[in-house]
Amino acid sequence: MQFDKDIQSKNKDLFLKIRDLLLSNPGITEIKKEDITTYSYNKSGVCHIKTMPYGVAISFLKGSKLNDIFHLLHDNRESVKTLSLKGYNKAVINHFVKQAIEINKNESLNFNY
């Protein structure tokens, strides 16, 4: 499991801080997959986190919809955008996480069953 690798990594402290911040949001659930740890809201993916040689990458699944006032998101994929972190900045991480959760809330409210 990737989660086990992440908590044994040299960047485990940063990974665990980000994990704790994500899980502190009501309604967020964690899914430990073989190759990534995913966080969802209302059964819809919010982001993945994974340790990297430089720190931790948070990939927002609907990242193209986020307001990136810090100009920190990157990725070549159309929808997914990644925040690469070498250190913990709660305000920056929360800026993106709160938006991602709100996007999921709004999309579930507008979904026609």
C-alpha positions as CSV (number, residue, x, y, z in Angstrom):
1,M,0.0,0.0,0.0
2,Q,1.2,3.5,-0.9
3,F,0.0,4.8,2.5
4,D,2.4,2.4,4.3
5,K,5.3,3.7,2.1
6,D,4.2,7.3,2.7
7,I,4.3,6.9,6.5
8,Q,7.8,5.4,6.3
9,S,9.1,8.1,4.0
10,K,11.6,10.8,5.0
11,N,8.6,13.2,4.3
12,K,6.2,11.3,6.6
13,D,5.8,14.3,9.0
14,L,4.6,16.6,6.2
15,F,2.4,13.8,4.8
16,L,0.8,13.2,8.2
17,K,0.2,16.9,8.8
18,I,-1.6,17.3,5.5
19,R,-3.5,14.1,6.2
20,D,-4.7,15.4,9.6
21,L,-5.7,18.7,8.0
22,L,-7.8,16.9,5.3
23,L,-9.4,14.6,7.8
24,S,-10.3,17.6,10.1
25,N,-12.9,18.6,7.5
26,P,-16.3,17.2,8.2
27,G,-17.4,14.7,5.6
28,I,-14.0,13.9,4.3
29,T,-13.2,10.2,4.0
30,E,-9.8,8.5,3.3
31,I,-9.4,5.7,0.9
32,K,-6.1,3.8,1.0
33,K,-5.4,2.4,-2.5
34,E,-2.5,0.3,-3.7
35,D,-0.8,3.3,-5.4
36,I,-2.2,6.4,-3.8
37,T,-4.2,7.7,-0.8
38,T,-7.4,9.4,-1.9
39,Y,-9.7,11.8,0.0
40,S,-13.4,12.2,-0.9
41,Y,-16.3,14.2,0.1
42,N,-19.8,12.8,-0.4
43,K,-18.3,9.8,-2.4
44,S,-16.7,12.2,-4.9
45,G,-12.9,12.6,-5.1
46,V,-11.4,15.7,-3.7
47,C,-7.6,14.9,-3.9
48,H,-4.8,12.4,-3.7
49,I,-1.7,12.8,-1.5
50,K,1.6,11.1,-1.9
51,T,5.1,11.6,-0.6
52,M,7.7,12.6,-3.2
53,P,11.5,12.9,-3.0
54,Y,11.1,16.7,-2.5
55,G,8.1,16.6,-0.1
56,V,4.4,15.9,-0.7
57,A,2.2,16.2,-3.8
58,I,-1.5,17.0,-3.4
59,S,-3.4,16.4,-6.6
60,F,-6.8,18.0,-6.8
61,L,-9.1,16.0,-9.0
62,K,-11.1,19.0,-10.0
63,G,-8.1,21.3,-9.8
64,S,-8.9,23.2,-13.0
65,K,-11.9,24.7,-11.2
66,L,-9.8,26.0,-8.3
67,N,-9.0,29.7,-7.9
68,D,-5.1,29.6,-7.8
69,I,-4.4,33.0,-6.3
70,F,-0.9,31.8,-5.3
71,H,0.0,30.5,-8.8
72,L,1.2,27.2,-7.2
73,L,-0.9,24.6,-9.1
74,H,0.6,22.7,-12.0
75,D,0.0,19.7,-14.2
76,N,-0.4,18.8,-17.8
77,R,-3.7,17.0,-17.3
78,E,-6.9,18.9,-18.2
79,S,-8.8,18.6,-14.9
80,V,-6.3,17.5,-12.2
81,K,-3.9,20.1,-10.8
82,T,-1.1,19.4,-8.4
83,L,0.2,21.4,-5.4
84,S,3.8,20.4,-4.7
85,L,4.9,21.1,-1.1
86,K,8.3,21.1,0.5
87,G,6.9,22.5,3.8
88,Y,3.6,22.9,5.6
89,N,1.6,26.1,5.0
90,K,-1.9,25.6,6.5
91,A,-3.3,28.7,5.0
92,V,-2.3,27.7,1.4
93,I,-3.4,24.1,1.8
94,N,-6.7,25.1,3.3
95,H,-7.3,27.6,0.5
96,F,-7.3,24.8,-2.0
97,V,-8.9,22.1,0.2
98,K,-11.9,24.3,1.2
99,Q,-12.5,25.2,-2.5
100,A,-12.3,21.6,-3.6
101,I,-14.8,20.5,-1.0
102,E,-17.1,23.4,-2.0
103,I,-17.0,22.3,-5.6
104,N,-18.0,18.8,-4.6
105,K,-20.8,20.1,-2.5
106,N,-22.1,22.3,-5.2
107,E,-21.9,19.6,-7.9
108,S,-23.8,17.1,-5.7
109,L,-26.5,19.7,-5.1
110,N,-26.8,20.3,-8.8
111,F,-26.8,16.7,-9.8
112,N,-30.2,15.5,-11.2
113,Y,-31.0,12.0,-9.9
